[in-house]
């Protein structure tokens, strides 16, 4: 239910103010897409819908969305419509896709995820997607009854008032606050707030970060010709080849590269072991799950994400709301938020060498930090809760 409280409460309140009775349900689904447990969840949903007499059903995310709409199919949408409080208009099904878990390629894995979406599309009256690539996919495969009712939205909205820079306040972070996160004034900190899962790809991050640390240690032993120039040569580029580089800019004066990982998950202990094996355990802080991530970001210098696939990631938006530059894998969802060389740096998904290079670019401060921050803040305002909520509520419930 925490997901409902964190992301859906503003919408629940808005519907209640409009006179609707809202039942919020966290379905008993397994995170494993093909788990037999999800069959039980579909049957649970079918019974719930038959008893509810609902006028509108709104589902979110991949698993819960498929389970909900398969429940509608099994219960019979026409039968559910007759039980609604307004049989004349019948039951309407809204679905918000938080990112399709496949790429538009020819792989078998794609069809394993796509076919259930196509089946569920037969009972979906309105479909909302959070990035333009998913919009193209949804229209191409007709993942809604009427393709005219497939809409792009700027996510669920982020409450910018929780974050200092986006709220017009300068970033502030006390020494004690830094220490509580395992950070010192000598650290240049990359932060990644994400569940420890294969999709979030912490293994790639740890390996790329370890290579960046080694590269930095090697260049620090060379004669002092200027840190920025030395850093460019460290990964085989001349100064003229780096877009947006300014020779007069001062590189980071912080000596130590550090990586802070917030979150928990199935691979948490495994990644701790990997960090130790890579010789960077003293450079990586494993915070576990924290509630005060809005206090963590101001203590960091840049955000990073190595995720393999996303819809519209909140962790990137939260970092942007604090004005942090972002180093992220070049995937849908990330491309919706990060423009390479403008408000962040993108690297080829799964490319460890390119990840290392972009981490070092961020460290050597190739881009005017203030311009970088301005572009980041300007971009994130389009995804603010107050701006997005009104837009998302415009769809006619009847």
C-alpha positions as CSV (number, residue, x, y, z in Angstrom):
1,X,0.0,0.0,0.0
2,X,3.0,2.3,0.3
3,X,3.1,2.7,-3.5
4,X,-0.5,3.9,-3.4
5,X,0.2,6.4,-0.7
6,X,3.4,7.7,-2.3
7,X,2.1,8.0,-5.9
8,X,-1.6,7.8,-6.1
9,X,-2.9,9.7,-3.0
10,X,-3.3,13.1,-4.8
11,X,-5.5,11.4,-7.4
12,X,-7.5,9.5,-4.9
13,X,-8.2,12.7,-3.0
14,X,-9.1,14.5,-6.3
15,X,-11.6,11.8,-7.2
16,X,-13.2,11.8,-3.7
17,X,-13.5,15.6,-4.0
18,X,-15.4,15.0,-7.3
19,X,-17.9,12.8,-5.4
20,X,-16.5,9.4,-6.3
21,X,-16.1,6.6,-3.9
22,X,-12.6,5.2,-4.4
23,X,-11.4,1.7,-3.3
24,X,-7.7,1.4,-3.5
25,X,-6.4,-2.2,-3.8
26,X,-2.8,-3.5,-3.8
27,X,-3.1,-6.8,-5.7
28,X,-1.3,-9.9,-4.4
29,X,0.9,-10.3,-7.4
30,X,4.3,-11.8,-7.7
31,X,7.2,-9.7,-9.1
32,X,8.1,-12.7,-11.3
33,X,6.0,-12.1,-14.4
34,X,5.3,-15.7,-15.1
35,X,4.7,-16.9,-11.5
36,X,1.8,-19.2,-10.9
37,X,0.9,-16.9,-8.0
38,X,-0.3,-14.4,-10.5
39,X,-3.0,-16.8,-11.6
40,X,-4.4,-16.8,-8.1
41,X,-4.2,-13.0,-8.2
42,X,-6.3,-12.9,-11.4
43,X,-9.0,-15.0,-9.8
44,X,-8.9,-12.8,-6.7
45,X,-9.4,-9.8,-8.9
46,X,-12.3,-11.4,-10.8
47,X,-14.1,-12.0,-7.5
48,X,-13.4,-8.5,-6.2
49,X,-14.7,-6.9,-9.4
50,X,-17.9,-9.0,-9.4
51,X,-18.7,-7.9,-5.9
52,X,-17.7,-4.2,-6.3
53,X,-20.3,-2.8,-8.7
54,X,-17.7,-0.4,-10.1
55,X,-18.3,2.3,-12.7
56,X,-14.6,2.9,-13.4
57,X,-11.5,0.7,-13.0
58,X,-8.1,2.3,-13.1
59,X,-5.1,0.0,-13.2
60,X,-1.4,0.8,-13.1
61,X,1.9,-0.8,-14.0
62,X,2.5,-4.0,-16.0
63,X,1.7,-6.9,-13.7
64,X,-1.1,-5.2,-11.8
65,X,-2.5,-3.9,-15.0
66,X,-2.6,-7.3,-16.7
67,X,-4.0,-9.0,-13.6
68,X,-6.7,-6.4,-13.3
69,X,-7.8,-6.5,-16.9
70,X,-7.7,-10.3,-17.2
71,X,-10.0,-10.2,-14.1
72,X,-12.3,-8.0,-16.1
73,X,-12.2,-10.4,-19.1
74,X,-12.9,-13.4,-16.9
75,X,-15.7,-11.7,-15.0
76,X,-17.2,-10.4,-18.3
77,X,-17.1,-6.7,-18.9
78,X,-20.7,-6.6,-20.1
79,X,-21.8,-8.3,-16.8
80,X,-19.8,-5.9,-14.7
81,X,-21.3,-3.0,-16.6
82,X,-24.8,-4.2,-15.6
83,X,-23.8,-4.2,-12.0
84,X,-22.4,-0.6,-12.1
85,X,-24.4,2.3,-10.7
86,X,-24.9,3.6,-14.2
87,X,-25.6,0.6,-16.5
88,X,-26.4,3.0,-19.3
89,X,-22.8,4.1,-19.6
90,X,-21.4,0.8,-18.4
91,X,-18.0,0.0,-17.0
92,X,-15.0,2.0,-18.2
93,X,-11.4,0.6,-17.9
94,X,-8.5,3.0,-17.7
95,X,-4.9,1.7,-17.7
96,X,-1.7,3.7,-17.1
97,X,1.4,2.0,-18.4
98,X,4.4,2.8,-16.3
99,X,6.8,1.4,-19.0
100,X,6.4,-1.6,-21.2
101,X,9.0,-4.3,-20.1
102,X,10.1,-5.0,-23.7
103,X,11.8,-3.3,-26.6
104,X,10.1,-3.2,-30.0
105,X,12.4,-5.9,-31.5
106,X,11.9,-9.4,-32.8
107,X,12.8,-11.3,-29.6
108,X,10.6,-14.0,-28.1
109,X,10.8,-12.2,-24.8
110,X,9.1,-9.2,-26.4
111,X,6.1,-11.3,-27.4
112,X,5.9,-13.0,-24.0
113,X,5.2,-9.5,-22.6
114,X,3.4,-8.0,-25.6
115,X,0.7,-10.7,-26.1
116,X,-0.9,-10.2,-22.7
117,X,-1.0,-6.5,-23.4
118,X,-2.7,-7.1,-26.7
119,X,-5.3,-9.3,-25.1
120,X,-5.9,-6.8,-22.3
121,X,-6.2,-4.0,-24.8
122,X,-9.5,-5.5,-26.0
123,X,-11.2,-4.3,-22.7
124,X,-9.1,-1.1,-22.2
125,X,-11.2,2.1,-22.9
126,X,-8.4,4.6,-22.2
127,X,-4.7,3.9,-22.2
128,X,-2.1,6.4,-20.9
129,X,1.7,5.9,-21.4
130,X,4.6,7.9,-20.0
131,X,7.2,8.1,-22.8
132,X,6.9,8.6,-26.5
133,X,8.5,5.3,-27.5
134,X,5.8,3.4,-25.5
135,X,3.2,5.6,-27.2
136,X,4.5,4.4,-30.6
137,X,4.4,0.8,-29.4
138,X,0.9,1.1,-28.0
139,X,-0.5,2.6,-31.3
140,X,1.4,0.1,-33.5
141,X,0.0,-2.9,-31.6
142,X,-3.4,-1.4,-30.8
143,X,-3.1,-1.9,-27.1
144,X,-6.4,-0.1,-26.5
145,X,-9.9,-0.7,-27.9
146,X,-9.6,2.6,-29.8
147,X,-6.2,4.0,-30.8
148,X,-7.7,7.5,-30.5
149,X,-7.9,6.9,-26.8
150,X,-4.1,6.2,-26.4
151,X,-2.5,9.2,-24.7
152,X,0.9,10.4,-23.7
153,X,1.2,11.8,-20.2
154,X,4.1,13.3,-18.3
155,X,4.0,10.6,-15.6
156,X,2.1,10.7,-12.4
157,X,3.7,14.0,-11.4
158,X,6.5,14.7,-8.9
159,X,5.9,16.9,-5.8
160,X,8.7,19.5,-6.4
161,X,8.0,21.2,-3.1
162,X,9.8,18.3,-1.4
163,X,13.1,19.1,-3.2
164,X,15.2,22.2,-2.5
165,X,16.4,23.4,-5.9
166,X,13.2,22.9,-7.7
167,X,11.3,24.7,-5.0
168,X,13.6,27.7,-5.5
169,X,15.7,27.0,-2.5
170,X,19.5,26.6,-2.8
171,X,20.9,23.2,-2.0
172,X,21.9,22.9,1.6
173,X,23.6,20.0,3.3
174,X,25.2,20.0,6.7
175,X,28.4,18.1,7.6
176,X,26.3,16.0,10.0
177,X,23.8,15.2,7.2
178,X,26.6,14.1,4.9
179,X,28.1,11.9,7.6
180,X,24.8,10.2,8.2
181,X,25.0,9.0,4.6
182,X,28.6,8.0,4.8
183,X,29.8,11.1,2.8
184,X,32.7,13.5,3.5
185,X,33.6,16.9,2.0
186,X,36.4,15.2,0.1
187,X,34.0,12.9,-1.8
188,X,32.6,13.4,-5.3
189,X,29.4,11.4,-5.0
190,X,27.3,9.5,-7.5
191,X,23.9,8.4,-6.2
192,X,21.7,5.6,-7.4
193,X,18.4,5.1,-5.6
194,X,16.8,1.9,-7.0
195,X,15.7,-1.6,-6.0
196,X,18.5,-4.2,-6.3
197,X,17.2,-6.2,-9.2
198,X,18.5,-7.5,-12.5
199,X,16.6,-4.8,-14.3
200,X,18.3,-2.0,-12.4
201,X,21.7,-3.5,-13.3
202,X,23.8,-2.6,-10.3
203,X,26.4,-5.1,-11.4
204,X,27.2,-3.0,-14.5
205,X,27.4,0.1,-12.3
206,X,29.8,-1.4,-9.8
207,X,32.1,-2.7,-12.6
208,X,32.0,0.6,-14.5
209,X,32.6,2.6,-11.3
210,X,35.5,0.3,-10.3
211,X,37.1,1.0,-13.7
212,X,36.6,4.7,-13.3
213,X,38.2,4.7,-9.9
214,X,41.2,2.8,-11.3
215,X,41.5,5.2,-14.2
216,X,41.4,8.2,-11.8
217,X,44.0,6.7,-9.6
218,X,46.3,6.2,-12.6
219,X,45.9,9.7,-13.9
220,X,46.4,11.2,-10.4
221,X,50.0,9.7,-10.5
222,X,50.8,11.6,-13.6
223,X,52.6,15.1,-13.7
224,X,50.1,17.9,-13.0
225,X,49.2,19.4,-16.4
226,X,45.6,20.4,-15.4
227,X,43.1,17.9,-14.2
228,X,40.5,18.5,-16.9
229,X,43.0,18.1,-19.7
230,X,44.4,15.0,-18.1
231,X,41.0,13.5,-17.6
232,X,40.0,13.9,-21.3
233,X,43.1,12.1,-22.3
234,X,42.4,9.4,-19.8
235,X,39.7,8.0,-22.0
236,X,41.2,8.8,-25.4
237,X,39.6,12.1,-26.4
238,X,41.1,15.4,-27.2
239,X,39.6,18.5,-25.6
240,X,38.1,19.6,-28.9
241,X,36.2,16.3,-29.2
242,X,34.2,16.7,-26.0
243,X,30.9,18.5,-26.6
244,X,30.3,21.4,-24.2
245,X,33.8,21.3,-22.7
246,X,35.2,24.6,-21.4
247,X,38.9,24.8,-20.8
248,X,38.5,27.7,-18.3
249,X,36.2,25.7,-16.1
250,X,37.6,24.4,-12.8
251,X,37.4,20.6,-12.5
252,X,36.1,19.1,-9.3
253,X,38.4,19.8,-6.4
254,X,37.1,16.7,-4.6
255,X,39.6,13.9,-4.4
256,X,37.6,10.8,-3.9
257,X,35.1,9.1,-6.1
258,X,32.2,7.6,-4.1
259,X,29.1,5.8,-5.0
260,X,26.0,5.8,-2.7
261,X,23.3,3.2,-3.3
262,X,19.9,3.6,-1.7
263,X,17.4,0.8,-1.8
264,X,17.1,-2.9,-1.0
265,X,16.1,-6.0,-3.0
266,X,17.0,-9.6,-3.8
267,X,20.5,-8.7,-5.1
268,X,21.5,-6.5,-2.2
269,X,24.0,-8.9,-0.5
270,X,25.3,-10.2,-3.8
271,X,26.2,-6.6,-4.8
272,X,28.0,-6.0,-1.5
273,X,30.1,-9.1,-2.2
274,X,30.8,-7.9,-5.8
275,X,31.9,-4.5,-4.5
276,X,34.4,-6.2,-2.1
277,X,35.7,-8.4,-4.9
278,X,36.2,-5.4,-7.1
279,X,38.3,-3.7,-4.4
280,X,35.9,-0.7,-4.1
281,X,34.0,-1.7,-0.9
282,X,35.4,1.4,0.9
283,X,34.1,3.6,-2.1
284,X,30.5,2.3,-2.1
285,X,27.9,3.1,0.6
286,X,25.0,0.6,0.8
287,X,22.3,2.6,2.6
288,X,19.5,0.1,2.2
289,X,15.9,1.4,2.0
290,X,15.6,5.0,3.2
291,X,12.6,7.4,3.4
292,X,14.5,10.6,3.3
293,X,16.0,10.4,-0.2
294,X,15.1,14.1,-0.6
295,X,17.8,14.8,2.1
296,X,20.3,12.5,0.4
297,X,20.4,14.1,-3.1
298,X,21.6,17.6,-1.9
299,X,24.6,15.8,-0.4
300,X,25.6,14.3,-3.8
301,X,27.2,15.7,-6.9
302,X,25.5,13.6,-9.7
303,X,22.9,10.9,-10.1
304,X,23.5,7.7,-12.1
305,X,21.2,5.0,-13.5
306,X,22.2,1.8,-15.3
307,X,18.7,0.4,-15.6
308,X,18.0,-1.8,-18.6
309,X,14.4,-0.6,-19.2
310,X,12.2,2.2,-17.7
311,X,8.9,4.0,-18.2
312,X,9.5,7.3,-16.6
313,X,11.8,6.8,-13.6
314,X,11.0,8.7,-10.4
315,X,14.6,8.4,-9.1
316,X,15.9,10.4,-12.1
317,X,13.1,13.0,-11.7
318,X,13.9,13.3,-8.0
319,X,17.6,13.9,-8.7
320,X,16.7,16.4,-11.4
321,X,14.4,18.2,-8.9
322,X,17.6,18.8,-6.8
323,X,19.4,20.1,-9.9
324,X,21.8,17.1,-10.1
325,X,23.3,16.2,-13.5
326,X,22.5,12.6,-14.5
327,X,24.6,9.9,-16.0
328,X,22.1,7.3,-17.4
329,X,21.8,4.4,-19.8
330,X,20.5,5.3,-23.2
331,X,17.1,3.7,-23.0
332,X,13.5,4.8,-23.4
333,X,12.3,6.5,-20.2
334,X,15.8,8.0,-19.6
335,X,15.7,9.6,-23.0
336,X,12.4,11.2,-22.1
337,X,14.2,13.1,-19.2
338,X,17.9,13.3,-20.1
339,X,19.3,15.1,-23.2
340,X,22.9,14.2,-23.7
341,X,25.2,17.1,-23.1
342,X,22.4,19.4,-22.0
343,X,21.2,18.2,-18.7
344,X,22.9,14.9,-18.5
345,X,25.1,12.2,-20.1
346,X,23.8,9.0,-21.8
347,X,25.8,5.9,-22.4
348,X,25.0,2.8,-24.4
349,X,23.0,0.4,-22.3
350,X,25.2,-2.4,-21.0
351,X,28.4,-0.7,-22.3
352,X,30.8,-0.7,-19.3
353,X,33.6,1.3,-21.1
354,X,31.2,4.0,-22.1
355,X,29.7,4.1,-18.6
356,X,33.2,4.6,-17.2
357,X,33.9,7.4,-19.6
358,X,30.7,9.3,-18.8
359,X,31.3,8.9,-15.0
360,X,34.8,10.5,-15.5
361,X,33.3,13.2,-17.7
362,X,30.9,14.1,-14.9
363,X,33.7,14.1,-12.4
364,X,35.9,16.4,-14.5
365,X,33.0,18.8,-14.8
366,X,33.0,19.2,-18.6
367,X,29.8,21.2,-18.6
368,X,29.0,24.5,-17.0
369,X,27.4,23.3,-13.8
370,X,25.1,26.3,-13.5
371,X,23.8,26.0,-17.1
372,X,23.5,22.2,-16.5
373,X,21.4,22.9,-13.3
374,X,19.3,25.5,-15.1
375,X,18.4,23.0,-17.9
376,X,17.7,20.3,-15.4
377,X,15.3,22.4,-13.3
378,X,13.6,23.8,-16.5
379,X,13.0,20.3,-17.8
380,X,11.6,18.8,-14.5
381,X,8.9,21.5,-14.2
382,X,7.0,19.8,-17.0
383,X,6.6,16.8,-14.8
384,X,5.5,18.6,-11.6
385,X,2.5,17.2,-9.8
386,X,0.5,20.4,-9.9
387,X,1.0,20.6,-13.7
388,X,0.5,16.9,-14.5
389,X,-2.4,16.1,-12.2
390,X,-4.8,18.5,-13.9
391,X,-3.8,17.1,-17.3
392,X,-4.3,13.5,-16.2
393,X,-7.7,14.2,-14.8
394,X,-9.0,15.7,-18.0
395,X,-10.0,12.3,-19.5
396,X,-13.8,11.9,-19.5
397,X,-14.8,9.1,-17.0
398,X,-17.9,8.6,-19.2
